[in-house]
Amino acid sequence: MPPDPPDLEPAPQPTAVNWRRNLAALWLAEVTAILGFSFAFPFLPLFLHRELHIPNGPQLAFWSGISAGATGFALALTSPIWGRLADRYGRKPMLVRAMVGGGVSVGLMGLAQSALQLTVLRGIQGASSGTVAAATALVATETPAEHLAWALGILVRRPPAWPPTLSDCE
């Protein structure tokens, strides 16, 4: 008599992405990232003057402008590269990369010994971050079409004064 066939259990089905939970987590991550990355911006001239000893006047205005603009300039140059890599390797790894890269570069700014070093680090911050685009792409790909406009509106509303609540749900 042949042996009984082994009990075959059905293959586990992949669980559906909880897009609302992801939206809330991404919203909180974005608020944290935006506050963290931009909190120091108003203090940039003070840091340059008091810590890096840039004299008041034209030199301070020059380095404040250059170091402030370096982030956006580098972000504009590298965003297409990160977008292409996100298409190839996934949005979540790019979001993690952006958060870690931005966080490390902001942390290193406190160690800058010259205005040039600070400007380079601000450029690295811009080149390595891009959290808003990464989070937006992740929400856009994981949210059902009928909720997409609402979810993107929640993610990008400015200022992000409060998290999405149950009253925001349809």
ChimeraX attribute file (.defattr): number of C-alpha atoms within 10 A of each C-alpha:
attribute: neighborCount
match mode: 1-to-1
recipient: residues
	/A:1	3
	/A:2	4
	/A:3	5
	/A:4	6
	/A:5	6
	/A:6	6
	/A:7	6
	/A:8	6
	/A:9	6
	/A:10	6
	/A:11	6
	/A:12	6
	/A:13	6
	/A:14	6
	/A:15	6
	/A:16	7
	/A:17	11
	/A:18	10
	/A:19	19
	/A:20	16
	/A:21	10
	/A:22	16
	/A:23	24
	/A:24	17
	/A:25	13
	/A:26	21
	/A:27	25
	/A:28	17
	/A:29	17
	/A:30	20
	/A:31	20
	/A:32	12
	/A:33	20
	/A:34	14
	/A:35	11
	/A:36	14
	/A:37	20
	/A:38	11
	/A:39	11
	/A:40	14
	/A:41	14
	/A:42	10
	/A:43	12
	/A:44	17
	/A:45	22
	/A:46	17
	/A:47	18
	/A:48	24
	/A:49	19
	/A:50	11
	/A:51	14
	/A:52	16
	/A:53	14
	/A:54	20
	/A:55	12
	/A:56	13
	/A:57	9
	/A:58	10
	/A:59	13
	/A:60	19
	/A:61	14
	/A:62	12
	/A:63	20
	/A:64	22
	/A:65	14
	/A:66	19
	/A:67	23
	/A:68	19
	/A:69	15
	/A:70	21
	/A:71	21
	/A:72	16
	/A:73	15
	/A:74	19
	/A:75	19
	/A:76	14
	/A:77	12
	/A:78	15
	/A:79	18
	/A:80	11
	/A:81	11
	/A:82	23
	/A:83	18
	/A:84	11
	/A:85	14
	/A:86	18
	/A:87	11
	/A:88	9
	/A:89	11
	/A:90	15
	/A:91	22
	/A:92	14
	/A:93	13
	/A:94	25
	/A:95	25
	/A:96	15
	/A:97	18
	/A:98	25
	/A:99	23
	/A:100	16
	/A:101	20
	/A:102	25
	/A:103	17
	/A:104	16
	/A:105	22
	/A:106	20
	/A:107	14
	/A:108	15
	/A:109	17
	/A:110	12
	/A:111	11
	/A:112	17
	/A:113	13
	/A:114	14
	/A:115	21
	/A:116	14
	/A:117	15
	/A:118	27
	/A:119	22
	/A:120	20
	/A:121	25
	/A:122	27
	/A:123	23
	/A:124	20
	/A:125	29
	/A:126	27
	/A:127	25
	/A:128	25
	/A:129	31
	/A:130	25
	/A:131	24
	/A:132	21
	/A:133	17
	/A:134	26
	/A:135	25
	/A:136	21
	/A:137	20
	/A:138	21
	/A:139	22
	/A:140	18
	/A:141	12
	/A:142	16
	/A:143	20
	/A:144	13
	/A:145	11
	/A:146	8
	/A:147	14
	/A:148	16
	/A:149	13
	/A:150	14
	/A:151	24
	/A:152	17
	/A:153	11
	/A:154	18
	/A:155	23
	/A:156	15
	/A:157	11
	/A:158	9
	/A:159	7
	/A:160	15
	/A:161	8
	/A:162	11
	/A:163	15
	/A:164	18
	/A:165	8
	/A:166	7
	/A:167	6
	/A:168	10
	/A:169	10
	/A:170	6
